[in-house]
Amino acid sequence: MSENDNRLFWSAAAALAVLGAAVFAGALQLYVADEMTYVEGLSHFAGAVWGLSLVVGAAAWQSRRLSSD
């Protein structure tokens, strides 16, 4: 994997983490406002996005580690 591909993975992981944080913040605002309709779904989606960002970050880290050997 080239260095540019690795940077792309890190950028994608960071973008997914920010997206997860934004969705979670939206869910938290709805929870505070007692608008419980979408809170569970949004919090599950935020968790899934954060998990995906961890997977992408781990793949980027592993490819960086393998390419340095």
C-alpha positions as CSV (number, residue, x, y, z in Angstrom):
1,M,0.0,0.0,0.0
2,S,1.4,3.4,-0.9
3,E,1.8,6.3,1.4
4,N,-1.1,8.2,-0.3
5,D,-3.4,5.3,0.3
6,N,-2.4,5.2,3.9
7,R,-3.1,8.9,4.2
8,L,-6.5,8.3,2.6
9,F,-7.3,5.7,5.3
10,W,-6.3,8.0,8.1
11,S,-8.4,10.9,6.6
12,A,-11.4,8.5,6.3
13,A,-11.0,7.3,9.9
14,A,-10.9,10.9,11.1
15,A,-13.9,11.9,9.0
16,L,-15.9,8.9,10.3
17,A,-15.0,9.8,13.9
18,V,-16.2,13.4,13.4
19,L,-19.4,12.2,11.8
20,G,-20.0,9.8,14.7
21,A,-19.4,12.6,17.2
22,A,-21.8,14.9,15.3
23,V,-24.6,12.3,15.2
24,F,-24.1,11.5,18.9
25,A,-24.2,15.2,19.7
26,G,-27.5,15.5,17.8
27,A,-28.9,12.5,19.6
28,L,-27.8,14.0,22.9
29,Q,-29.6,17.3,22.1
30,L,-32.8,15.4,21.2
31,Y,-32.5,13.4,24.5
32,V,-32.1,16.6,26.5
33,A,-35.1,18.1,24.7
34,D,-37.2,15.0,25.5
35,E,-37.6,14.2,21.8
36,M,-37.1,10.5,22.3
37,T,-38.4,9.4,18.8
38,Y,-35.0,9.2,17.1
39,V,-32.6,9.1,20.0
40,E,-32.1,5.3,20.1
41,G,-31.6,5.0,16.3
42,L,-29.2,7.9,16.2
43,S,-27.1,6.7,19.1
44,H,-26.9,3.2,17.5
45,F,-25.9,4.8,14.2
46,A,-23.2,6.9,16.0
47,G,-21.8,3.8,17.6
48,A,-21.7,2.0,14.3
49,V,-19.9,5.0,12.7
50,W,-17.4,5.1,15.5
51,G,-16.8,1.4,15.2
52,L,-16.2,1.7,11.5
53,S,-13.8,4.6,12.1
54,L,-11.8,2.3,14.5
55,V,-11.7,-0.5,11.9
56,V,-10.5,1.9,9.2
57,G,-7.9,3.4,11.6
58,A,-6.7,-0.1,12.6
59,A,-6.4,-1.0,8.9
60,A,-4.4,2.1,8.3
61,W,-2.2,1.5,11.3
62,Q,-1.6,-2.1,10.3
63,S,-0.7,-1.2,6.7
64,R,1.7,1.4,7.9
65,R,3.3,-1.1,10.3
66,L,3.6,-3.7,7.6
67,S,5.1,-1.3,5.1
68,S,7.7,-0.2,7.5
69,D,9.1,-3.7,8.0
